[in-house]
C-alpha cells in the first residue's frame, strides 16, 4: 500500500502495516521523579450536560513524549517550532535487549552500531535511531521501570555519549528514541545524550512501546505533537509505517 504526502516535491510512504509506538495515557503511568502527576477530572457528563468531557493534567515529558531544546538550553527552540517535515522521518531499530538483560546500565556503543551495519546496511543520513532495550515490558511496574537503587539512582539502559556523537557526526541522524524514560542511561544525571541531540534541534523520543513489532529498517515515523506554545516537549502519538 502506498500513501502519498504532498510537498513541493511529491513524496510517498510505502507500507504494509502501521505500528502504534505510543503508550495509553492514564493516571498510573510511570512518572519521572519530581514531575507532576497525570490526572483526569470529569467536568461534563452525558446524563447531566449532554456530552462527556474531562480535564487532563500532565507533564510535558510524561508518557510517550518528544523533547525540545528549551528543556535543557535557555532560549532554545520550543516544541511548537518543530516543522511538520521534521516530524516525518525514516528510522532504523537497534535491539540491545540481550545486553540490557545482563546489565541494566548498558549503553549503546559504536561497536554495536558497526555490528548492526555489518548485519544490515549503512545507516543513511536523516534516520531516527530507535533503541529497543526491552524496557517497554516493565511499563506497568513503575518500580521495575525506573529500577532505583538505595540512593534513588535509576538504572536502565540508553545511548552512550560516544555512540551518539558518532551517529550525529558520522551518520547525520535525525534523532533518537527509546522504550525507557530517557535516551540517556538512568544513572546519567547530566543528560548528556539529550543535550547532544537537542543542541541540533533534532528528535528525542522517550517511553516508546511496541518496538518488538518493528523490523530493523524500512520504517517511517510520523510523530504527532501538541503544538504547545513555548513547550519544553509534548506528549506524542508516534506511528511507525513499516514497508
C-alpha positions as CSV (number, residue, x, y, z in Angstrom):
1,X,0.0,0.0,0.0
2,X,1.3,3.5,-0.8
3,X,0.2,6.6,0.8
4,X,1.2,10.0,-0.7
5,X,2.2,13.0,1.4
6,X,2.4,16.1,-0.8
7,X,5.0,18.8,-0.6
8,X,6.9,20.8,-3.2
9,X,8.3,17.6,-4.4
10,X,5.9,14.6,-4.4
11,X,6.9,12.1,-1.7
12,X,5.4,8.8,-0.8
13,X,5.4,6.3,2.1
14,X,5.1,2.6,1.1
15,X,3.8,0.5,3.9
16,X,2.4,-3.0,4.7
17,X,1.4,-2.2,8.3
18,X,1.2,0.6,10.8
19,X,2.5,0.1,14.4
20,X,1.5,2.5,17.2
21,X,4.6,3.2,19.3
22,X,2.7,5.2,22.0
23,X,1.6,4.1,25.4
24,X,-2.0,4.9,26.5
25,X,-2.2,7.8,29.0
26,X,-3.8,7.1,32.4
27,X,-3.2,8.3,36.0
28,X,-0.9,5.3,36.8
29,X,1.7,5.7,34.1
30,X,5.3,5.8,35.4
31,X,6.3,9.4,36.2
32,X,9.8,10.8,36.3
33,X,10.7,11.7,39.9
34,X,9.5,15.2,40.7
35,X,7.3,15.5,37.6
36,X,3.6,16.4,38.1
37,X,1.1,13.5,38.4
38,X,-1.1,12.6,35.4
39,X,-4.7,13.4,36.4
40,X,-8.1,13.3,34.8
41,X,-11.1,15.2,36.1
42,X,-14.6,14.8,34.7
43,X,-16.2,18.2,34.0
44,X,-19.2,17.2,31.9
45,X,-21.4,14.1,31.9
46,X,-23.8,12.9,29.2
47,X,-26.6,12.4,31.7
48,X,-26.3,16.0,33.0
49,X,-24.7,18.1,30.3
50,X,-25.4,16.1,27.1
51,X,-21.8,15.4,26.4
52,X,-18.8,13.8,28.1
53,X,-15.6,15.9,28.8
54,X,-12.6,15.5,31.0
55,X,-9.8,17.9,32.0
56,X,-6.3,16.4,31.6
57,X,-3.3,17.5,33.6
58,X,0.2,16.0,33.0
59,X,3.8,17.0,32.5
60,X,5.1,17.8,29.1
61,X,7.6,14.9,29.4
62,X,5.3,12.2,30.7
63,X,4.0,9.2,28.8
64,X,5.3,8.7,25.3
65,X,6.8,12.1,24.5
66,X,9.1,14.2,22.5
67,X,11.6,16.7,24.0
68,X,12.5,20.1,22.7
69,X,15.9,22.0,23.1
70,X,14.5,24.6,25.6
71,X,14.2,21.7,28.1
72,X,18.0,21.9,28.5
73,X,19.0,25.2,26.8
74,X,17.8,28.6,27.9
75,X,16.5,30.3,24.8
76,X,16.5,27.0,22.9
77,X,13.7,26.2,20.4
78,X,10.4,25.2,21.8
79,X,8.2,22.2,20.6
80,X,5.9,24.5,18.6
81,X,8.8,25.5,16.4
82,X,9.3,22.0,15.0
83,X,8.4,21.9,11.3
84,X,5.9,19.3,10.0
85,X,8.6,17.9,7.8
86,X,10.9,17.2,10.8
87,X,8.2,15.1,12.3
88,X,8.1,12.6,9.4
89,X,11.3,10.6,9.3
90,X,12.8,7.3,8.2
91,X,14.0,5.1,11.1
92,X,16.0,2.1,12.0
93,X,15.8,-0.1,15.1
94,X,18.7,-1.5,17.1
95,X,18.0,-4.3,19.5
96,X,20.1,-4.4,22.7
97,X,17.7,-6.5,24.8
98,X,20.3,-9.2,25.4
99,X,22.9,-6.7,26.7
100,X,20.3,-4.8,28.8
101,X,19.2,-8.1,30.4
102,X,22.7,-8.8,31.5
103,X,23.5,-5.1,32.5
104,X,20.7,-2.6,33.2
105,X,23.2,0.2,32.9
106,X,24.2,-0.9,29.4
107,X,25.0,1.9,26.9
108,X,24.9,1.6,23.2
109,X,28.4,1.6,21.8
110,X,30.0,2.4,18.5
111,X,30.8,-1.3,18.1
112,X,27.1,-2.0,18.5
113,X,26.3,0.4,15.6
114,X,29.0,-1.0,13.3
115,X,27.8,-4.6,14.1
116,X,24.3,-3.6,13.2
117,X,25.6,-2.1,9.9
118,X,27.5,-5.2,9.0
119,X,24.4,-7.3,9.5
120,X,22.0,-4.9,7.7
121,X,23.2,-1.8,5.9
122,X,25.0,1.5,6.3
123,X,22.8,3.9,8.3
124,X,21.8,6.6,5.9
125,X,21.6,10.3,6.8
126,X,18.2,11.5,8.2
127,X,17.3,8.4,10.1
128,X,15.9,8.4,13.7
129,X,17.7,5.6,15.7
130,X,15.2,3.6,17.8
131,X,16.8,1.7,20.7
132,X,14.9,-1.4,21.7
133,X,16.0,-2.3,25.2
134,X,13.1,-4.4,26.3
135,X,12.2,-1.9,29.0
136,X,8.8,-1.4,27.4
137,X,7.8,-4.7,29.1
138,X,8.3,-3.1,32.5
139,X,5.9,-0.2,31.8
140,X,3.2,-1.4,34.1
141,X,5.6,-1.8,37.1
142,X,7.0,1.6,38.0
143,X,9.5,0.2,40.4
144,X,11.0,-2.1,37.8
145,X,10.7,0.5,35.1
146,X,12.9,3.0,37.0
147,X,14.9,0.4,38.8
148,X,16.1,2.7,41.5
149,X,18.8,1.7,44.0
150,X,19.0,2.5,47.7
151,X,20.3,6.0,46.8
152,X,17.4,6.7,44.5
153,X,19.5,6.5,41.3
154,X,17.7,4.9,38.3
155,X,19.3,2.0,36.4
156,X,18.1,1.5,32.9
157,X,19.9,1.3,29.5
158,X,20.4,4.0,27.0
159,X,22.5,5.6,24.3
160,X,26.2,6.1,25.0
161,X,27.8,9.5,24.6
162,X,30.5,8.3,22.2
163,X,27.9,6.3,20.1
164,X,25.6,9.4,20.0
165,X,28.4,11.6,18.8
166,X,29.3,9.0,16.1
167,X,25.7,8.9,14.9
168,X,25.4,12.7,14.8
169,X,28.8,13.4,13.2
170,X,29.4,10.3,11.0
171,X,25.9,9.3,10.1
172,X,24.0,12.6,10.3
173,X,21.0,11.1,12.0
174,X,17.7,12.9,12.5
175,X,17.3,11.9,16.2
176,X,17.0,9.1,18.7
177,X,14.2,7.3,20.5
178,X,13.9,4.5,23.1
179,X,11.5,2.5,25.2
180,X,12.9,3.7,28.5
181,X,12.1,7.0,30.3
182,X,15.3,8.5,28.9
183,X,17.6,8.3,25.9
184,X,20.4,8.7,28.5
185,X,21.0,5.8,30.8
186,X,19.1,6.1,34.1
187,X,22.2,6.9,36.2
188,X,23.4,9.7,33.8
189,X,22.1,12.7,35.7
190,X,23.9,15.1,33.3
191,X,21.5,14.2,30.4
192,X,24.5,14.2,28.0
193,X,22.8,12.4,25.1
194,X,19.7,14.6,25.4
195,X,21.8,17.7,25.2
196,X,23.9,16.5,22.3
197,X,20.8,15.7,20.2
198,X,18.7,18.7,21.2
199,X,21.5,21.2,20.7
200,X,20.9,20.5,17.0
201,X,17.1,20.6,17.4
202,X,16.7,17.0,16.4
203,X,14.2,14.4,17.5
204,X,14.3,12.9,21.1
205,X,11.5,10.3,21.7
206,X,11.1,8.5,25.1
207,X,8.8,5.9,26.5
208,X,8.1,4.3,23.2
209,X,6.4,0.9,23.1
210,X,5.7,-2.0,20.6
211,X,9.3,-1.8,19.3
212,X,9.1,-5.6,19.2
213,X,6.7,-5.3,16.2
214,X,9.3,-3.4,14.1
215,X,11.8,-4.7,11.6
216,X,15.3,-3.4,11.8
217,X,14.8,-1.0,8.9
218,X,12.3,0.2,6.3
219,X,10.4,2.2,8.9
220,X,8.9,5.7,8.5
221,X,7.9,7.5,11.7
222,X,5.1,10.0,11.8
223,X,5.2,11.9,15.1
224,X,2.1,13.7,16.3
225,X,2.7,16.5,18.8
226,X,0.7,19.0,20.8
227,X,1.9,22.3,19.4
228,X,2.3,23.9,22.9
229,X,3.5,27.5,22.6
230,X,6.8,27.7,24.3
231,X,6.6,24.0,25.3
232,X,9.7,22.1,26.5
233,X,8.2,18.9,24.9
234,X,4.9,17.3,24.3
235,X,3.1,14.0,24.8
236,X,3.3,12.3,21.4
237,X,1.4,9.9,19.2
238,X,4.1,8.1,17.3
239,X,3.2,5.9,14.4
240,X,5.6,3.6,12.5
241,X,4.8,2.9,8.9
242,X,6.5,-0.4,8.1
243,X,7.3,-1.3,4.5
